[in-house]
């Protein structure tokens, strides 16, 4: 079975549902509130596990009730948490407003994630045993770089989600095989607002790029080949929180299983389409039989 290692964040998502997100200085009335386990690292780990991979999570939770629930949620989805440390501080939180169109606005408070600034003993061994390493930017950049470098030393495929977007050093980019960004992240990294232009600029930095386009699907570029545009299934979005992480987790599994790129992207799009039709992040992520039923080739 495919083995995916994830080095990244775990957060408790504190989700308010409202007609629209408030503007600065404004208060709006919400219609519902939920606490949902999330964090980009944990989300991608759960998505990959539900898509059929063996998954190991490297990161940290706080010594609090949120930390207990985060660990239990990962384990319930089949994620190995032996490398998920418990730290004497609060767990990471994400404060999310979801509007009536399924869009979201998010403030992340790192908490225990902020202590993951290096690889701990045993982490490199977990990475070395994997087929693919998934990375994001909700933990200190030093650990992300160290993880990517460890993966390169051991011939492990690396996929980076550059979120939240920030300048990326060469020591990280030189060790990334595939970068998966949404339109806003791609624009922030390149100062180019057309997705094709942004993807082309990113391709100067890494060998392969995917820019996700929401309901319009995704754009794939690799050096020496024509771009691919992969449509997304037409669905009615309820909550887009975690959809990008669902896409990445499923894509990592498909690529590790050596599916052709076009098929892998379509398969990941099917997983994300299922996720946006449900509320929450980790709670919305589909299992492999659901993805197979949604996937139309």
C-alpha positions in Angstrom: 0.0 0.0 0.0 1.1 3.6 -0.7 2.8 5.3 2.2 2.3 9.1 2.6 4.1 11.1 5.3 2.7 14.5 6.2 4.8 17.1 8.0 2.5 19.9 9.0 -0.2 21.5 11.2 -3.1 20.3 13.3 -5.7 22.9 14.2 -9.1 22.9 15.8 -11.4 24.8 13.4 -13.8 27.1 15.1 -16.4 27.6 12.4 -19.1 30.3 12.3 -21.7 30.1 9.5 -23.1 33.4 8.4 -24.7 35.1 5.4 -21.4 36.8 4.8 -18.1 37.5 6.5 -18.0 40.8 8.5 -16.0 43.7 7.1 -13.5 45.4 9.4 -15.2 46.9 12.4 -18.5 45.2 11.6 -20.5 42.6 13.5 -22.8 40.1 11.7 -25.1 37.5 13.2 -24.3 33.9 12.4 -26.7 31.0 12.0 -24.5 28.1 13.3 -21.2 27.3 15.0 -19.1 24.1 15.1 -15.7 22.9 16.3 -14.2 20.7 13.6 -10.7 19.1 13.7 -8.6 20.5 10.9 -5.3 22.2 10.0 -3.8 21.8 6.6 -1.4 19.0 7.6 -4.1 17.0 9.4 -6.6 17.6 6.7 -4.2 16.3 4.0 -3.3 13.3 6.2 -7.0 12.4 6.7 -7.7 13.0 3.0 -4.9 10.7 1.9 -5.8 8.0 4.4 -9.4 8.0 3.4 -8.3 7.8 -0.3 -6.5 4.6 0.5 -3.0 5.3 1.6 -1.1 4.4 4.8 -0.4 7.8 6.4 2.0 9.0 9.0 1.5 12.4 10.7 4.5 14.5 11.9 3.6 17.5 14.0 2.4 18.7 17.4 -0.8 19.2 19.4 -1.3 21.0 22.7 -1.8 19.5 26.1 -5.6 20.4 26.0 -8.9 19.0 25.0 -8.5 20.1 21.5 -5.2 18.1 21.3 -6.9 15.0 22.5 -9.7 15.4 19.9 -7.3 16.1 17.1 -5.3 13.0 17.8 -8.4 10.9 18.1 -9.8 12.2 14.8 -6.6 11.4 12.9 -6.4 7.9 14.4 -10.1 7.3 13.6 -9.3 7.9 9.9 -6.4 5.5 10.1 -3.6 8.0 10.4 -0.5 6.9 12.4 0.1 9.5 15.1 3.3 8.1 16.7 5.2 11.2 15.4 2.5 13.6 16.6 3.9 15.2 19.7 2.0 16.7 22.7 3.4 20.0 23.8 2.7 22.0 27.0 0.8 24.8 25.3 -2.5 25.2 23.5 -3.3 23.4 20.3 -3.5 25.4 17.1 -6.8 26.9 16.2 -8.4 28.3 13.0 -11.1 30.8 13.2 -13.3 30.5 10.2 -16.3 32.3 8.8 -18.3 30.4 6.1 -20.7 32.5 4.0 -23.9 31.4 2.2 -21.9 30.7 -1.0 -19.6 28.2 0.7 -16.7 30.7 0.7 -14.6 31.2 3.7 -12.3 33.6 5.5 -9.8 32.2 8.0 -7.5 33.4 10.9 -5.0 30.8 12.1 -3.4 30.9 15.6 -0.5 28.4 15.5 -0.3 27.3 19.1 1.6 24.0 19.3 2.3 24.1 15.6 4.7 27.0 16.2 7.0 24.6 18.1 7.5 22.4 15.1 10.6 24.3 13.9 12.9 21.3 13.3 12.8 17.5 12.7 12.8 15.5 15.9 14.5 12.2 16.4 12.8 9.6 14.3 11.1 12.1 11.9 13.6 11.6 9.1 13.1 7.8 9.3 9.3 8.3 8.9 9.9 10.5 5.9 12.5 8.0 4.4 10.0 5.2 4.6 7.3 7.1 2.6 6.6 7.2 -1.1 5.5 10.9 -0.8 6.0 13.7 1.7 3.2 16.4 1.9 4.3 19.8 3.1 2.4 23.1 3.8 3.3 26.4 5.5 1.4 26.4 8.8 4.4 25.3 10.7 7.8 27.2 10.9 9.5 27.4 7.6 12.7 25.8 9.0 11.0 22.5 9.6 9.4 22.6 6.1 12.8 23.1 4.6 14.3 20.3 6.8 11.6 17.9 5.8 12.0 18.6 2.1 15.8 18.2 2.3 15.3 14.9 4.2 12.9 13.7 1.5 15.4 14.5 -1.2 18.2 12.7 0.5 16.0 9.5 0.6 14.4 9.9 -2.9 11.0 10.6 -1.6 8.6 12.6 -3.8 7.7 16.0 -2.3 4.4 18.0 -2.8 4.2 21.5 -1.3 1.0 23.5 -0.7 2.3 27.1 -0.3 -0.4 28.1 2.2 -0.4 30.6 3.8 1.5 32.1 0.9 4.9 33.6 1.7 8.2 34.1 -0.1 9.8 30.7 -0.6 13.6 30.2 -0.3 15.7 28.4 -2.8 16.7 25.8 -0.2 13.0 24.8 -0.1 12.1 25.1 -3.8 15.2 23.1 -4.9 13.8 20.1 -3.0 10.1 20.3 -4.2 8.9 18.0 -7.0 5.3 19.4 -7.3 3.8 22.6 -6.0 0.0 22.8 -5.7 -1.4 26.3 -5.2 -4.8 27.9 -5.5 -5.2 31.0 -7.7 -4.6 33.5 -4.8 -1.5 31.7 -3.6 -0.1 31.5 -7.1 -0.7 35.2 -7.6 0.8 36.1 -4.3 4.0 34.1 -5.1 4.5 35.5 -8.6 2.6 38.9 -8.7 0.9 37.5 -11.8 -2.9 37.4 -11.6 -3.7 35.3 -14.7 -3.4 31.6 -13.5 -1.6 30.5 -16.7 1.0 33.3 -16.3 1.4 32.5 -12.6 1.7 28.8 -13.2 4.4 29.4 -15.9 6.3 31.6 -13.5 6.2 28.9 -10.8 7.4 26.4 -13.3 10.7 28.3 -13.3 11.0 27.4 -9.7 9.9 23.7 -9.5 9.5 20.9 -12.0 5.7 20.5 -11.8 2.9 22.9 -10.9 -0.8 22.6 -10.3 -2.9 25.7 -9.9 -6.4 24.9 -8.6 -9.2 27.0 -10.1 -12.2 26.2 -7.9 -15.2 25.3 -9.8 -13.2 25.7 -13.1 -11.0 22.7 -12.2 -7.2 22.8 -12.3 -4.2 23.7 -14.5 -1.2 21.4 -14.6 2.2 22.4 -16.0 5.4 20.4 -16.3 8.6 21.3 -18.1 8.7 20.3 -21.8 5.0 19.5 -22.2 1.8 21.3 -23.0 -0.4 22.5 -20.1 -3.3 20.4 -19.0 -6.6 21.9 -18.0 -8.7 19.4 -15.9 -12.4 20.3 -15.4 -14.1 19.9 -12.0 -17.4 18.1 -11.5 -20.4 20.4 -11.4 -21.8 20.5 -7.9 -23.4 22.9 -5.5 -20.9 24.0 -2.9 -21.9 24.1 0.7 -18.6 24.7 2.4 -15.2 24.9 0.6 -13.2 24.6 3.8 -10.7 21.8 3.4 -11.5 21.2 -0.3 -8.0 22.1 -1.4 -6.5 19.8 1.2 -8.8 17.0 0.0 -7.6 17.6 -3.5 -3.9 17.4 -2.5 -4.3 14.3 -0.3 -6.2 12.4 -3.0 -3.8 13.6 -5.7 -0.8 12.4 -3.7 -2.3 9.0 -3.4 -3.2 8.8 -7.1 0.3 9.9 -8.2 2.0 7.5 -5.7 -0.2 4.7 -7.3 1.3 5.8 -10.6 -2.0 6.9 -12.2 -1.4 9.0 -15.3 -1.3 12.7 -14.4 -4.6 13.5 -16.2 -6.4 10.7 -14.4 -4.8 11.6 -11.1 -6.0 15.2 -11.4 -9.5 14.1 -12.3 -9.6 11.7 -9.5 -8.5 14.4 -7.0 -11.1 16.7 -8.4 -13.8 14.1 -7.8 -12.7 13.9 -4.2 -12.7 17.7 -3.8 -16.2 17.9 -5.4 -17.5 15.6 -2.8 -15.9 17.6 0.0 -17.4 20.9 -1.0 -20.9 19.4 -0.8 -20.5 18.9 3.0 -19.8 21.1 5.9 -16.5 21.2 7.7 -12.9 20.3 6.8 -12.0 16.8 8.0 -15.6 15.9 8.4 -16.3 16.5 4.7 -13.5 14.3 3.3 -14.6 11.3 1.2 -13.5 7.7 1.5 -12.1 5.9 -1.5 -15.3 4.1 -2.6 -17.1 7.4 -2.7 -14.3 8.9 -4.9 -14.4 5.9 -7.2 -18.2 6.3 -7.6 -17.8 10.1 -8.3 -14.9 9.7 -10.7 -16.0 9.6 -14.3 -12.6 9.5 -16.0 
